[in-house]
Amino acid sequence: MLDDSDAPPPLVSAGIGCTPMAGVLEHLAATGSGREVWVLHADHSPDDHALRADIRRLVDELPDARARFWYERDTDREPGARRGLMDVDGLGLPADADVYLSGSLPFMRAVRAQLLKAGVPARRVRHEVFGPDLWLADTEG
């Protein structure tokens, strides 16, 4: 999933989509990466956020990493968490970032549109679907 460049890799996920991002963070921490890393995650609540403690620990291990979380409820249980849906507007993502998206298709479509509006070139937005099989809805009748 992650390339070998020095470009900052914003890791943007929702729900269980944080699973591959945790693997990327493990790799970056194990290799002593000095890359600027952004971890952006949206979920229903801190309790629903899988691997939250592991992700916090890995972000703390990396010298130039930061995390921002969005929750629909119980934001007071996670310091610095924002309430509501993810909004990347105004975050100041690095211009040379290669963004990695992981989550449901609706989430990735919404965030990709925000990224494009913010000036991130489409070729710098990579994705991995990590959610329900939406194509099944077309076959059930």
BAKOLGU-367012 format. One record per residue (C-alpha): x, y, z. Coordinates in steps of 0.02 Angstrom, whole numbers, padded with zeros to 5 digits. Layout:
N
      c1      c2      c3
       X       Y       Z
...
***
This chain:
141
      c1      c2      c3
   00000   00000   00000
   00133   00128   00052
   00265   00182  -00073
   00449   00209  -00034
   00453   00395  -00070
   00484   00529   00059
   00315   00611   00025
   00206   00635   00178
   00075   00497   00184
  -00089   00557   00258
  -00178   00397   00313
  -00364   00433   00302
  -00489   00304   00363
  -00660   00270   00433
  -00726   00126   00536
  -00631  -00036   00515
  -00534   00047   00373
  -00406   00092   00506
  -00342  -00088   00500
  -00225  -00068   00349
  -00174   00103   00415
  -00116   00024   00578
  -00008  -00094   00476
   00069   00054   00383
   00103   00141   00549
   00183  -00018   00618
   00299  -00022   00467
   00344   00162   00482
   00381   00145   00669
   00481  -00015   00646
   00590   00064   00512
   00616   00224   00612
   00536   00331   00477
   00558   00518   00490
   00420   00553   00364
   00286   00677   00407
   00134   00566   00443
  -00046   00620   00463
  -00174   00498   00533
  -00354   00554   00504
  -00494   00439   00561
  -00683   00449   00575
  -00794   00333   00676
  -00956   00326   00775
  -00870   00347   00944
  -00703   00317   01030
  -00769   00148   01090
  -00809   00097   00910
  -00636   00151   00848
  -00543  -00013   00821
  -00357  -00011   00863
  -00371   00166   00936
  -00244   00135   01075
  -00121   00052   00954
  -00137   00195   00830
  -00109   00324   00968
   00046   00228   01027
   00118   00216   00851
   00087   00400   00816
   00179   00440   00978
   00326   00332   00923
   00349   00425   00759
   00447   00589   00770
   00340   00687   00646
   00166   00611   00660
  -00001   00681   00712
  -00176   00610   00729
  -00347   00690   00711
  -00506   00595   00750
  -00689   00633   00710
  -00830   00549   00805
  -01018   00561   00790
  -01035   00552   00980
  -00935   00544   01143
  -00798   00659   01080
  -00760   00710   01260
  -00686   00536   01286
  -00544   00570   01162
  -00436   00726   01186
  -00440   00838   01033
  -00574   00738   00943
  -00694   00832   00830
  -00881   00800   00824
  -00966   00749   00662
  -00907   00688   00494
  -00728   00706   00435
  -00689   00873   00357
  -00514   00897   00285
  -00544   01079   00240
  -00420   01190   00328
  -00307   01052   00394
  -00161   01113   00290
  -00110   00945   00219
   00062   00951   00140
   00059   00997  -00045
   00169   00849  -00091
   00066   00721   00007
   00018   00551  -00061
  -00150   00520   00023
  -00208   00345   00067
  -00395   00316   00092
  -00473   00163   00172
  -00653   00137   00221
  -00824   00119   00144
  -00857   00182  -00032
  -00971   00325   00024
  -00840   00385   00148
  -00700   00377   00019
  -00804   00467  -00112
  -00845   00608   00009
  -00666   00631   00071
  -00591   00615  -00103
  -00705   00756  -00161
  -00645   00862  -00014
  -00463   00824  -00056
  -00485   00870  -00239
  -00573   01032  -00189
  -00426   01069  -00073
  -00307   01052  -00221
  -00238   00876  -00196
  -00210   00804  -00371
  -00315   00648  -00408
  -00157   00550  -00449
  -00099   00575  -00269
  -00255   00497  -00192
  -00246   00308  -00171
  -00381   00199  -00097
  -00426   00030  -00027
  -00607  -00018  -00003
  -00632  -00082   00173
  -00817  -00101   00204
  -00973  -00197   00153
  -00989  -00269  -00021
  -01100  -00137  -00098
  -01117  -00233  -00261
  -01225  -00364  -00171
  -01369  -00240  -00165
  -01381  -00250  -00356
  -01399  -00439  -00356
  -01529  -00460  -00220
  -01705  -00440  -00268
***
